[in-house]
Amino acid sequence: MKNKQFNIPIRPRRLRENKILRNLVRETFVTKHDLIYPLFVREGKKIKTEISSMPGVYHFSPDSILFEIESLLDLGLNKIILFGIPNHKDHIGSDAISKHGIIQKTIKTIKSNFPEVFIISDVCLCEYTNHGHCGIVKDDKIVNDETLKYLQRQAISHVESGVDMVAPSGMMDGMIKAIRTALDENSFVSIPIMSYAVKYASAFYGPFREAAESTPQYGNRKQYQMDIANSREAIKEAMLDIKEGADILMIKPAMSYLDIVQNIKKISNIPIAAYNVSGEYSMVKAASKNGWINETDIVNEILSSIKRAGSDIIITYFAKDFIKNMDK
Ligand code: PBG
């Protein structure tokens, strides 16, 4: 190819000649500031048990999670999202709103030992209900508006325990407005909401449901999570959540939904997060264990592409691995 006017050959390869040049012109960098690391916590003492479908990811008890937090901080990773697995589950998910619930206890323990950690909590009922659905069930239906009252109480309770940001993930209509109103009425005006605004009914959550013991006992989540084939509906959900007061919009899963990330980035003026979910993690780990892929390179490529598509923030089980290898 030639520049016609001056007859100069155009050589894109010139800027790929060496690493310094390549880094100089690189458009996207993933940094540790972008990453949020998910952690699972359950009742008990001295528990650190690997989740079989998610190698390198563990169930912790509130005491042993402190060692993990310390090693995250050593890596420069200071943002976590917590998922709690209570001993007792019932039809309304009582543990989710109890002062002594597993999440409330864990938030307090972490904050009193490591106040510098930024803690986000998942606000949803599925880990706490015996039926495994994300809301209150009546006559086999997940009842939207009644669920909102529980989500409000859950969010307040998390914030009273010391959480820095709440992340509602139940895909109930009006949940952001309900939670924002409840937080404001309780003087928590400065606590941000990261909304799981665009959450698909995805098979990529399989390993998480094993980890959180939150598989629906009957039916599925298609009545409230989005149809995997829809794109315009994502814009509708995102715009609604912006209006309702979301501070950050999350898209989930990430890898198969980068078109959605890019679309939302274009129409939104608030930060975007993408959740690189459990199934995406497990597939990479399995292929890597078999020696079929180069895990470090693949992880770098996955996280870079999520950022390139427009995500400012990435929630990922790869956060530790990525940081350990980022300068290699
Ligand atoms: C719901 C919730 C889920 C995930 C995060 N929050 C599961 C679901 O909706 O079924 C999935 C995350 C992952 O797969 O890593 N509380």
Residues whose N, C-alpha, C, O or C-beta is under 5 A from the ligand:
A	BS01	PBG	C124 C126 S169 F204 Y205 F208 V277 S278 G279
